[in-house]
């Protein structure tokens, strides 16, 4: 791990030592953003991962929301199920001062693994939008798309749109997803994006695999989905559901549902 990343993690740990003595107060997003402004993109990835691991994120991110789903069996009968999703995209900070943080899919995968979650599919994105009680109009930006400053600017725009309402929210970013299409590209190391629904339910972004996996911009969102799917009341791991010829239709609407995780390295950013 690079020296600056190590220093950054020490900074965060020092923050935690300080607020732990003050009753466990979390570090505000504006404070974290100020520190991240001095980090490289790769260093920022490690820093965000440490924020999540250390609990410096708004508690509503742990208030997973139930999504009811169904699929047709071979005989035409209906199979019912449900799963649980985070109400918003991955964020760091506190309840009233947080930043939705775009990150690399490999970083997101490590975070998801540690929290017993997986990354969304196209169908899950659509299901979430249909169930969302807060649907925001997409607000594209064009300048410095991959800069922290633009991440923060876009987050501020979303917060003005949200107006303090709480609950399952959608329409404000593209999702980083798992998809069979990641196998179509002749080289490894791509990120798949989908969504950013307009208010009429139409996604701006069809499944897109044109970016390398280290590319991150303000529009990317990480939606965590609990890795237990309930099929007719029976808990199943999402990979087993994806492999099932019928049950896969509960969480995947592609012809082939065989891409489950982004490859990760155990000791940090690629």
C-alpha positions as CSV (number, residue, x, y, z in Angstrom):
1,X,0.0,0.0,0.0
2,X,1.4,3.4,-0.9
3,X,2.7,5.7,1.9
4,X,0.1,8.4,1.2
5,X,-2.7,5.8,1.4
6,X,-1.3,4.6,4.7
7,X,-1.1,8.2,6.0
8,X,-4.7,8.7,4.9
9,X,-5.8,5.7,6.8
10,X,-3.9,6.8,9.9
11,X,-5.7,10.2,9.6
12,X,-9.1,8.5,9.6
13,X,-8.1,6.3,12.5
14,X,-7.0,9.4,14.4
15,X,-10.4,10.9,13.7
16,X,-12.0,7.8,15.1
17,X,-9.9,7.9,18.3
18,X,-11.0,11.5,18.8
19,X,-14.7,11.1,18.2
20,X,-14.8,7.8,20.1
21,X,-13.9,9.7,23.2
22,X,-16.7,12.1,22.4
23,X,-19.5,9.5,22.4
24,X,-18.9,8.0,18.9
25,X,-19.7,11.0,16.7
26,X,-19.0,10.2,13.1
27,X,-16.8,12.2,10.7
28,X,-18.7,14.6,8.5
29,X,-18.7,14.3,4.8
30,X,-17.3,17.8,4.4
31,X,-14.3,16.9,6.6
32,X,-13.7,13.7,4.6
33,X,-14.0,15.5,1.3
34,X,-11.5,18.1,2.5
35,X,-9.0,15.3,3.2
36,X,-9.7,13.4,0.0
37,X,-8.9,16.6,-2.1
38,X,-5.3,15.8,-1.3
39,X,-5.4,12.2,-2.5
40,X,-4.9,10.6,-5.9
41,X,-7.8,8.7,-7.4
42,X,-6.3,5.4,-6.3
43,X,-5.6,6.6,-2.8
44,X,-9.2,7.9,-2.6
45,X,-10.4,4.3,-3.3
46,X,-8.6,3.0,-0.3
47,X,-9.7,5.9,1.9
48,X,-13.4,5.3,1.0
49,X,-13.1,1.6,1.7
50,X,-11.6,2.4,5.1
51,X,-14.4,4.9,5.8
52,X,-17.0,2.2,5.2
53,X,-15.1,-0.4,7.2
54,X,-14.7,2.0,10.1
55,X,-18.4,3.0,10.2
56,X,-18.1,6.5,8.8
57,X,-21.2,6.4,6.7
58,X,-24.8,7.5,7.3
59,X,-26.8,4.9,9.4
60,X,-29.7,4.9,6.9
61,X,-27.4,2.9,4.6
62,X,-27.9,-0.1,6.9
63,X,-31.7,0.3,6.7
64,X,-32.3,-2.1,3.9
65,X,-35.6,-2.0,2.0
66,X,-37.6,-5.0,0.9
67,X,-38.3,-5.4,-2.8
68,X,-41.0,-7.9,-3.7
69,X,-40.5,-9.8,-7.0
70,X,-42.0,-12.6,-9.1
71,X,-41.1,-14.8,-12.0
72,X,-43.0,-17.4,-14.1
73,X,-42.4,-21.1,-13.7
74,X,-42.2,-23.4,-16.7
75,X,-45.9,-24.3,-16.2
76,X,-47.0,-20.7,-16.1
77,X,-47.4,-20.5,-12.3
78,X,-46.0,-17.6,-10.4
79,X,-43.0,-17.8,-8.2
80,X,-42.8,-15.1,-5.6
81,X,-39.8,-13.8,-3.8
82,X,-38.1,-10.8,-2.2
83,X,-34.7,-9.3,-1.5
84,X,-33.4,-6.3,0.4
85,X,-31.5,-3.2,-1.0
86,X,-29.8,-0.2,0.4
87,X,-32.1,2.8,0.2
88,X,-29.5,5.0,-1.5
89,X,-26.1,4.7,-3.2
90,X,-23.0,4.1,-1.2
91,X,-22.1,7.2,0.9
92,X,-19.6,8.3,3.4
93,X,-20.1,10.8,6.3
94,X,-22.9,11.4,8.7
95,X,-26.7,11.4,8.5
96,X,-26.9,15.1,7.7
97,X,-23.5,15.6,6.0
98,X,-22.6,12.8,3.6
99,X,-21.3,12.3,0.1
100,X,-22.5,9.6,-2.4
101,X,-19.1,8.3,-3.5
102,X,-18.5,6.8,-7.0
103,X,-15.8,4.1,-6.7
104,X,-14.2,1.4,-8.8
105,X,-16.2,-1.8,-9.1
106,X,-13.4,-3.8,-7.5
107,X,-13.5,-1.5,-4.4
108,X,-17.3,-1.8,-4.4
109,X,-17.0,-5.6,-4.6
110,X,-14.8,-5.8,-1.6
111,X,-17.2,-3.5,0.4
112,X,-20.1,-5.6,-0.8
113,X,-18.4,-8.9,0.2
114,X,-17.7,-7.6,3.7
115,X,-21.3,-6.4,4.2
116,X,-22.9,-9.6,2.9
117,X,-24.1,-8.0,-0.3
118,X,-23.7,-8.0,-4.0
119,X,-23.9,-5.4,-6.8
120,X,-27.1,-4.8,-8.7
121,X,-28.3,-6.3,-12.0
122,X,-30.3,-4.6,-14.7
123,X,-33.5,-6.1,-13.5
124,X,-32.8,-5.1,-9.9
125,X,-32.2,-1.5,-11.0
126,X,-35.5,-1.5,-12.8
127,X,-37.3,-3.1,-9.8
128,X,-35.8,-0.5,-7.4
129,X,-36.9,2.4,-9.6
130,X,-40.4,1.0,-9.8
131,X,-40.6,0.6,-6.0
132,X,-38.8,3.9,-5.2
133,X,-40.8,6.4,-3.2
134,X,-38.4,9.2,-4.2
135,X,-37.7,9.5,-8.0
136,X,-35.4,12.2,-9.0
137,X,-34.8,13.7,-12.4
138,X,-31.4,12.9,-13.8
139,X,-29.0,15.9,-13.8
140,X,-26.0,15.2,-16.1
141,X,-22.8,17.3,-15.8
142,X,-20.2,17.6,-18.6
143,X,-17.1,19.2,-17.1
144,X,-14.4,17.3,-15.1
145,X,-16.6,14.3,-14.9
146,X,-14.0,12.3,-13.0
147,X,-13.0,14.9,-10.4
148,X,-13.8,14.9,-6.7
149,X,-15.1,18.5,-7.1
150,X,-17.7,17.2,-9.6
151,X,-18.6,14.3,-7.3
152,X,-19.4,16.8,-4.6
153,X,-21.2,19.2,-6.9
154,X,-23.5,16.4,-8.2
155,X,-24.2,15.3,-4.7
156,X,-25.2,18.8,-3.7
157,X,-27.6,18.9,-6.7
158,X,-29.1,15.6,-5.6
159,X,-29.6,16.9,-2.1
160,X,-31.4,20.0,-3.3
161,X,-33.7,17.7,-5.4
162,X,-34.3,15.3,-2.5
163,X,-35.4,18.1,-0.2
164,X,-34.8,16.0,2.9
165,X,-37.3,13.2,2.1
166,X,-36.2,9.8,3.3
167,X,-36.8,6.3,1.8
168,X,-35.9,4.3,-1.2
169,X,-34.6,6.7,-3.8
170,X,-33.7,6.2,-7.5
171,X,-33.1,8.1,-10.7
172,X,-30.1,10.1,-9.5
173,X,-27.2,8.0,-10.8
174,X,-26.2,5.1,-13.0
175,X,-25.7,1.8,-11.3
176,X,-22.5,-0.3,-11.4
177,X,-24.0,-3.7,-12.2
178,X,-23.0,-7.3,-12.8
179,X,-23.9,-8.6,-16.3
180,X,-23.0,-11.3,-18.8
181,X,-22.0,-8.7,-21.2
182,X,-18.7,-8.2,-19.3
183,X,-17.6,-11.5,-20.9
184,X,-18.2,-10.1,-24.4
185,X,-15.3,-7.7,-24.3
186,X,-12.0,-9.3,-25.4
187,X,-10.1,-7.9,-22.5
188,X,-10.6,-8.2,-18.8
189,X,-11.1,-5.2,-16.5
190,X,-14.3,-3.4,-17.6
191,X,-17.0,-1.8,-15.6
192,X,-20.7,-2.3,-16.5
193,X,-23.2,0.6,-16.1
194,X,-26.9,0.8,-16.4
195,X,-29.9,3.0,-15.5
196,X,-30.2,6.7,-14.5
197,X,-33.9,6.5,-15.1
198,X,-35.9,9.5,-16.3
199,X,-39.1,10.2,-14.5
200,X,-41.1,8.3,-17.1
201,X,-39.1,5.2,-16.2
202,X,-36.8,5.2,-19.2
203,X,-33.2,4.6,-18.4
204,X,-30.7,7.1,-20.0
205,X,-28.0,4.4,-19.9
206,X,-28.5,1.0,-21.5
207,X,-26.0,-1.6,-20.3
208,X,-22.6,-0.1,-21.2
209,X,-19.2,-1.8,-20.9
210,X,-17.1,0.8,-22.7
211,X,-15.1,2.0,-19.7
212,X,-12.1,0.3,-18.1
213,X,-12.7,-0.6,-14.5
214,X,-10.5,2.0,-13.0
215,X,-12.5,4.8,-14.6
216,X,-14.9,6.5,-12.2
217,X,-17.1,9.5,-12.8
218,X,-19.7,11.5,-10.9
219,X,-22.6,9.6,-12.4
220,X,-21.6,6.2,-11.1
221,X,-23.6,4.8,-8.1
222,X,-23.0,1.7,-5.9
223,X,-26.2,0.1,-4.8
224,X,-25.7,-2.7,-2.3
225,X,-28.1,-5.7,-2.4
226,X,-28.2,-8.2,0.4
227,X,-26.9,-11.6,-0.9
228,X,-29.8,-13.6,0.5
229,X,-32.8,-13.8,-1.9
230,X,-36.0,-15.3,-0.5
231,X,-37.8,-17.6,-3.0
232,X,-41.3,-18.6,-1.9
233,X,-40.1,-17.8,1.7
234,X,-37.0,-19.9,1.4
235,X,-33.6,-18.1,1.8
236,X,-31.1,-18.7,-1.1
237,X,-27.7,-17.2,-1.9
238,X,-28.0,-14.9,-4.9
239,X,-25.5,-16.9,-6.9
240,X,-27.6,-20.0,-6.5
241,X,-30.6,-18.0,-7.6
242,X,-28.7,-16.7,-10.7
243,X,-27.7,-20.2,-11.6
244,X,-31.2,-21.6,-11.4
245,X,-33.0,-21.9,-14.8
246,X,-36.3,-20.4,-13.4
247,X,-35.4,-18.5,-10.2
248,X,-32.8,-16.4,-12.0
249,X,-35.7,-14.5,-13.5
250,X,-36.4,-13.0,-10.1
251,X,-33.2,-10.9,-10.2
252,X,-31.9,-11.1,-13.7
253,X,-33.6,-10.4,-17.0
254,X,-30.7,-11.2,-19.4
255,X,-30.6,-14.3,-21.5
256,X,-27.5,-15.5,-19.6
257,X,-27.0,-14.7,-15.9
258,X,-23.5,-16.0,-15.2
259,X,-21.5,-13.0,-14.0
260,X,-21.7,-12.7,-10.3
261,X,-18.7,-10.7,-8.9
262,X,-16.0,-8.4,-10.0
263,X,-12.5,-9.8,-9.5
264,X,-10.8,-8.2,-6.6
265,X,-7.3,-8.2,-5.0
266,X,-7.1,-8.9,-1.3
267,X,-4.8,-6.2,-0.3
268,X,-6.0,-3.0,-2.0
269,X,-6.7,-1.2,-5.2
270,X,-5.7,-2.7,-8.5
